[in-house]
Structures are given as structure tokens and as C-alpha cells.
Amino acid sequence: MTEPKRPGPPALSAGARAALAWAHGARFLTTASQLDQLPQGDLPEIAFVGRSNAGKSTAINALAQRRQLAFASKTPGRTQHINLFALGPKDEPDSYLADLPGYGYATVERSAKLRWQQVMADYLELRRNLGGVVLMVDSRLGFTPLDQQLLSFIAPRVGNGEVKLLVLLTKADKLNKREQQASLQAAQAALADLATDSADLGLLLFSAPKQIGIADLAETVHGWLHPASD
């Protein structure tokens, strides 16, 4: 007797396929330790931020479908630069991804940590090119005080529609369905005070190893930079 075929993963929409193809073209551009070292011009930037063990580099690699595009240090908190990746045509990129240093680990001297906290705060509050933020929050922990502090840096710009926000609840594969739902509800409550258009604020369960949320991440970021009206 022939065994019944197991259902495969759901087919991707045309929009998701286009977004993933676009993200696959990401390539390293530059690294900067100060804001004035970042590229000049008007190209929009999407910043990936989160705690040092939140999986920022892993998420960028999963988005680009590349194993080592973004370097993931084995020692959390060691990365002390903004790493920028170009997207779009090689000769004429249309946007950048910014991998910001993680926060929450005391693996560097206090003076260096304070300097980096200021650089990150200035980037999130003042960088004119910033068009969107992907904030990674451990789905098992929810918004920690450090996550809340980072959120406060961008809340005014999100609230007035200047910057879009997508929260990735990472490591979602570590939770069962009930726990995932509870994590989503807790995150929604934490974001409730952001007075913003719902189109500018997103929330996703995410797991790079289990391929959860990757297509949705690609489609969301691509949609921010390439509105349907374009």
C-alpha cells in the first residue's frame, strides 16, 4: 500500500518569493564605530537591534538565506560596531540593513559600553536615514527592562510614523502553542502605548532554525521599502 504523502510547507506567495529574492542579494558594505562614518545620502536603512543573545546576526543570515553574511560572535557583547549591508542592484543599491551592537552583556569595559550606548541611542533617535527597526525580543522572556529602554529611544519616531517597527519574538520553537500565544499577547500589551498606524507596527513569532517567520520578515521589510503603490 502506498503511504499517504505528508503535507509540505505552505506555498509562498508571489510577494514573499520576490521579497526573499531581494533579500538574498544582501552583501556586506562597511562597518562604522561612529555615526559620521556611515554612508551619506538618502538611502533608507532598516536596523536590527536586540539583546546580545537575541540572534540578530542569525536573523539577518536567515533573511538573506546566507550562512555567514553577518558574523555571529561566540561571545555575546563583543561586537562594537554598526555593520551595514547593501540591498538591491549591485551597481545601485536601494537600501541598507544595519546590524547594531547587542546590549545587555558586560563583556567590555564600562567606558566602552557607555560610549556604545550613546552611539546606539543617537542612531535610533537621530539617524535621518532610519526607516524601520526590527527589534528582537526573546519570546520566553518578553520585554526586559533593557528592551523597554531601547523601545523608548524609538517610540517617538514610531509614534509619529517616521519609523516603522517590527518585533520578532525569537526562539519561538522553544515554546508550545499555548506559550506562543501568551508571548504574543504579552508583547501586544507592551506595545499598546505606541500611538501609531497599525501598518507601521508588526509582531511576529520567529525561529531561524525552524524557519518560522522568515518569509513574513522578508515580506514586511521589503514592503516597507517598496510600497505596493510603487
C-alpha positions, -999 to +999 in steps of 0.1 A: +000+000+000+013+034-009+019+056+021-001+089+020+020+119+012+028+142+041+018+178+036+047+200+027+053+236+038+027+261+026+035+276-008+049+310-007+030+339-022+045+358-051+052+387-028+071+365-003+092+350-032+100+384-045+110+397-011+132+367-004+149+370-038+156+407-030+169+399+005+192+371-010+212+399-027+224+414+006+261+420+008+285+435+033+292+472+027+310+487+057+315+488+094+313+520+115+321+529+151+307+564+148+276+578+130+297+601+108+313+570+094+280+558+079+272+565+042+258+599+033+228+602+010+191+594+012+190+555+010+168+541+038+182+519+065+165+491+084+182+485+117+183+451+135+185+456+173+182+434+204+200+419+233+234+404+227+220+369+227+188+377+208+201+363+175+204+395+153+231+381+131+213+348+128+181+366+118+200+386+091+216+355+078+182+337+077+166+367+059+194+367+033+195+329+031+232+331+037+251+313+064+278+338+072+268+371+058+265+386+093+292+375+118+278+360+149+303+361+177+306+332+201+310+357+229+279+379+233+285+416+235+318+416+217+305+433+185+310+471+190+304+484+155+274+491+132+277+467+103+260+478+072+247+455+043+236+468+009+204+456-008+192+460-043+211+461-076+249+457-071+257+489-090+229+509-074+217+497-040+182+508-030+186+504+008+207+491+037+204+467+066+222+479+098+233+453+123+236+472+156+256+460+186+238+439+211+231+451+246+229+435+280+262+418+285+292+432+305+319+417+283+335+451+276+348+479+298+323+502+313+336+532+293+333+513+260+298+502+270+286+537+278+301+550+246+282+524+226+250+530+244+253+567+234+261+558+198+231+534+196+208+560+212+219+587+188+215+563+158+179+553+168+169+588+178+187+610+152+197+590+121+178+606+093+181+575+070+164+552+096+132+540+080+125+509+101+136+489+131+135+451+136+136+446+174+144+411+185+129+400+219+133+365+234+098+350+233+105+332+265+114+363+285+092+390+269+102+427+270+130+430+296+139+464+311+167+468+286+143+460+257+119+486+272+147+512+274+156+506+237+120+508+227+118+542+245+146+555+222+125+549+191+090+553+205+086+590+194+097+583+159+074+552+156+045+571+172+047+599+146+050+575+117+086+584+109+100+549+116+083+516+112+087+488+138+086+450+136+091+430+168+104+395+163+097+371+192+127+349+187+133+313+198+096+306+193+104+270+186+112+266+223+075+273+232+044+252+227+013+267+210-002+280+243+030+296+253+035+312+219+000+327+221+008+340+256+040+356+244+022+373+215-004+387+239+022+400+264+041+417+235+009+433+222+003+447+257+039+460+259+034+478+226+000+491+233+012+526+243+027+532+209+003+556+191+009+545+156-008+533+124-011+495+126+006+493+092+037+508+108+039+482+137+043+445+133+047+415+156+060+380+145+069+347+161+103+339+148+128+310+147+156+308+122+165+271+129+128+261+124+122+285+095+094+302+114+086+338+103+114+342+078+092+347+047+070+371+067+101+390+079+113+394+043+079+404+030+074+430+058+108+447+053+105+446+015+071+461+018+084+490+039+110+499+013+089+490-018+053+500-011+027+484-034+019+518-049+054+519-063 
